[in-house]
Amino acid sequence: MIFDYNKLWKLMIDKKINKTELCKEAKVSTNAMAKMGRNESVPLETLAKICDILKCDLNDIVEIKRKEDENGNN
């Protein structure tokens, strides 16, 4: 599976909050933020804290995509 956090970055721009501020307010580690920057998985609890601060739902910040198999099929 591929985790895509592009929705999160766009929402942060819309709400005028940067990564450092979000880490501090949501009490999440910079390591978790770095993982999201690389589209890696993070604990659901981390995403829930971010949603609480941004007043949004999980589907507003992350999209889960399937990896294409060797034949190009989903």
C-alpha positions in Angstrom: 0.0 0.0 0.0 1.0 3.6 -0.6 0.2 6.3 1.8 -0.3 9.7 0.2 -0.4 12.8 2.5 -0.8 15.4 -0.2 -4.2 16.3 1.2 -2.5 17.1 4.6 0.0 19.4 3.1 -2.7 21.3 1.1 -4.9 21.5 4.2 -2.0 22.9 6.2 -1.4 25.6 3.6 -5.1 26.5 3.7 -5.1 26.7 7.5 -1.8 28.6 7.5 0.0 26.2 9.8 3.5 24.8 9.2 5.0 21.4 10.2 6.7 22.7 13.3 3.6 24.3 14.6 1.5 21.2 13.9 4.0 19.0 15.6 3.9 21.2 18.7 0.2 21.6 18.8 -0.7 18.0 18.1 2.1 16.7 20.2 3.5 14.5 17.5 7.2 13.8 16.9 9.2 15.4 14.1 10.1 11.8 13.2 6.4 11.1 12.4 6.2 14.3 10.4 9.3 13.2 8.4 7.7 9.8 7.7 4.6 11.5 6.3 6.9 13.6 4.2 8.2 10.3 2.7 4.6 8.9 2.4 5.4 6.2 4.9 2.9 4.8 7.4 2.5 6.4 10.9 0.4 5.2 13.8 -3.4 6.0 13.6 -3.1 7.8 16.9 -0.7 10.3 15.3 -3.2 10.9 12.5 -6.0 11.3 15.0 -4.1 13.9 16.9 -3.5 15.9 13.7 -7.2 15.6 12.7 -8.1 16.9 16.1 -5.9 20.0 15.7 -6.9 20.7 12.1 -10.6 20.0 12.8 -10.9 17.4 10.0 -11.5 13.7 9.3 -8.9 11.1 8.5 -9.8 11.1 4.8 -9.1 14.8 4.7 -5.4 14.2 5.3 -4.4 10.8 4.0 -5.2 8.7 0.9 -4.3 5.0 0.8 -3.5 3.7 -2.6 -2.7 0.2 -3.8 0.7 -0.6 -5.4 0.4 -1.7 -9.0 1.5 -5.3 -9.5 4.1 -6.4 -12.0 1.5 -6.5 -14.8 0.3 -2.9 -14.2 -2.9 -4.0 -12.6 -4.3 -2.6 -9.3 
